[in-house]
Amino acid sequence: MSVMTGHLSGKGKAFGFPSPARPAERGAILRVAGWRLRAATRSDEGFLRTLYASLRAGELRPSGWSDQAKADFCTSQFDLQHADWTHRYPLAQFLVIMDGERRIGRLYVDLSSPELRLIDIGLLPDWQGKGIGSAVLRALQERAQAVGGQVGLSVLDDNLRALALYQRAGFVVSGQTGMHWQMVWQPAPLGA
């Protein structure tokens, strides 16, 4: 496996996504009805950083931190999260959700085994609550059903909006790790 590299915004650190020696190991790119997904590339770094900051804005608003401190925090956290996920999920698909030619979100999934893994979905604020998350979950469930597998994910225990979405889609809590609920969706047995 190699890693596509570039540079983080002025940091001089490598930025990229895992690139397995055999791309087929990742499986076909997930298809989500009504939305176009494409593989994220180094040219998406700025968008992904902006998206990440928008996802953290609500929690940072009451912090009393300066705008620069918030930006520095988001830069640091994005770097750590990206390094962790690209290391832990070397066969994952790191996708950008598109509306036409406009980037509106990210979807990170690992489809390389029968336990499909939703690593992360994040949408720009104007695109939240429009059914995209539900469409992604349906696509993952259809893929899991086709391969005789299941879908796993983790969600922060205080992210009640996401927790409710996953529960409506049939996910159940299977455990807790630190501040995250572990959830799983399994297809109904045949004949049930």
C-alpha positions in Angstrom: 0.0 0.0 0.0 1.2 3.5 -0.8 0.0 6.8 0.4 -0.7 9.7 -1.9 1.1 12.6 -0.4 1.0 16.4 -0.6 1.4 19.0 2.1 -0.8 20.2 4.8 -1.6 23.9 4.7 1.9 25.2 5.5 2.6 22.4 8.0 4.9 20.4 5.7 3.3 17.1 6.8 2.1 14.5 4.3 -1.5 14.6 3.4 -3.2 12.0 1.3 -5.3 8.9 1.3 -4.4 5.2 1.5 -3.9 3.7 -1.9 -3.9 -0.1 -1.7 -1.5 -2.1 -3.9 -4.6 -3.7 -5.4 -7.4 -1.0 -5.8 -10.0 -3.8 -6.1 -9.5 -4.5 -2.4 -11.6 -1.4 -1.7 -14.5 -2.7 -3.7 -16.7 -0.6 -6.0 -17.4 2.9 -5.0 -20.6 3.1 -3.0 -23.6 4.5 -5.0 -26.1 6.6 -3.2 -29.4 7.4 -4.9 -29.7 11.0 -5.9 -26.0 11.9 -5.1 -22.7 11.6 -6.9 -19.7 10.4 -4.9 -16.1 10.5 -6.0 -12.8 9.6 -4.5 -11.3 12.4 -2.4 -7.9 13.7 -3.7 -5.2 16.0 -2.4 -7.0 18.8 -4.2 -9.9 18.4 -1.7 -7.8 19.1 1.4 -9.0 22.7 1.7 -12.6 21.8 1.3 -12.3 18.9 3.9 -10.6 21.2 6.4 -13.4 23.9 5.9 -16.0 21.2 6.3 -14.4 19.8 9.4 -14.4 23.3 11.0 -18.1 23.8 10.1 -18.9 20.5 11.8 -17.2 21.7 15.0 -18.4 25.3 15.0 -21.5 24.7 17.2 -19.5 23.1 19.9 -16.7 25.7 19.8 -19.1 28.7 19.8 -19.5 28.9 23.6 -15.8 28.2 24.3 -14.8 31.9 24.5 -11.8 31.2 22.3 -10.6 33.7 19.7 -11.3 32.9 16.1 -7.6 32.1 15.7 -7.6 29.7 18.6 -10.7 27.9 17.1 -9.0 27.7 13.7 -5.8 26.3 15.3 -7.8 23.7 17.3 -9.7 22.6 14.2 -6.4 22.3 12.2 -4.9 20.2 14.9 -7.9 18.0 15.3 -8.4 17.5 11.6 -4.8 16.5 11.2 -5.0 14.0 14.1 -8.3 12.5 12.9 -7.1 12.2 9.3 -3.9 10.5 10.3 -5.8 8.1 12.6 -8.5 7.2 10.0 -6.1 6.7 7.1 -3.9 4.5 9.3 -6.8 2.5 10.9 -8.7 2.1 7.6 -6.2 1.6 4.9 -8.8 0.0 2.5 -11.5 2.6 3.2 -13.1 4.8 0.5 -12.6 8.4 1.3 -15.3 10.0 -0.8 -16.6 13.5 -1.5 -20.3 14.0 -1.8 -21.2 16.1 -4.8 -24.2 18.1 -5.9 -23.4 18.5 -9.5 -19.9 19.9 -9.5 -20.2 21.4 -5.9 -18.6 19.6 -3.0 -21.2 19.4 -0.1 -19.8 16.7 2.2 -17.6 13.8 2.9 -18.3 10.1 3.3 -15.7 7.7 4.7 -16.6 4.0 4.5 -14.8 0.7 4.6 -16.4 -1.8 2.3 -13.5 -4.2 2.2 -15.1 -6.9 4.4 -18.6 -8.2 5.1 -18.8 -5.9 8.1 -19.2 -2.6 6.2 -18.0 0.3 8.3 -19.4 3.8 8.2 -16.4 5.8 9.4 -17.8 9.2 9.0 -20.4 11.3 7.2 -20.2 15.1 7.3 -22.2 17.7 5.4 -22.0 21.4 5.1 -24.6 23.1 7.2 -26.9 24.0 4.3 -27.0 20.4 3.2 -27.9 18.8 6.6 -31.4 17.6 7.1 -32.1 17.0 3.4 -32.2 13.2 3.5 -28.6 12.6 2.4 -27.6 10.8 5.5 -30.7 8.5 5.2 -29.8 7.8 1.5 -26.2 6.9 2.5 -27.5 4.5 5.2 -29.9 2.8 2.8 -27.1 2.4 0.3 -24.9 0.8 2.9 -27.7 -1.5 4.1 -28.4 -2.6 0.5 -24.7 -3.3 0.0 -24.5 -5.3 3.3 -27.6 -7.3 2.4 -26.0 -8.1 -1.0 -22.8 -9.4 0.6 -24.5 -11.1 3.5 -22.9 -8.7 6.0 -23.8 -5.9 8.4 -23.0 -2.3 8.9 -21.2 -1.0 11.9 -20.5 2.6 13.1 -19.7 4.6 16.1 -21.4 7.9 17.2 -20.5 10.3 20.0 -22.8 9.7 22.9 -24.0 13.3 23.0 -24.8 13.5 19.2 -28.5 12.9 19.8 -29.5 14.0 16.2 -27.2 11.3 14.6 -28.2 8.7 17.2 -31.8 9.2 16.3 -31.1 9.0 12.6 -29.3 5.7 13.0 -32.0 4.3 15.3 -34.7 5.2 12.7 -32.7 3.4 10.1 -32.7 0.2 12.3 -29.3 0.4 13.9 -29.0 -0.8 17.5 -26.5 0.0 20.2 -24.0 -2.9 20.5 -21.7 -1.4 23.1 -19.9 1.7 24.3 -16.3 2.7 23.9 -15.2 5.8 25.7 -17.5 8.6 24.6 -18.9 6.7 21.6 -21.8 4.3 21.1 -21.0 1.4 18.9 -24.0 0.6 16.6 -24.8 -2.2 14.2 -27.4 -2.9 11.6 -28.0 -6.4 10.4 -30.4 -7.5 7.7 -33.4 -9.5 8.8 -32.9 -13.2 8.4 -34.5 -14.7 5.3 -38.1 -15.7 5.9 -38.4 -13.4 8.9 
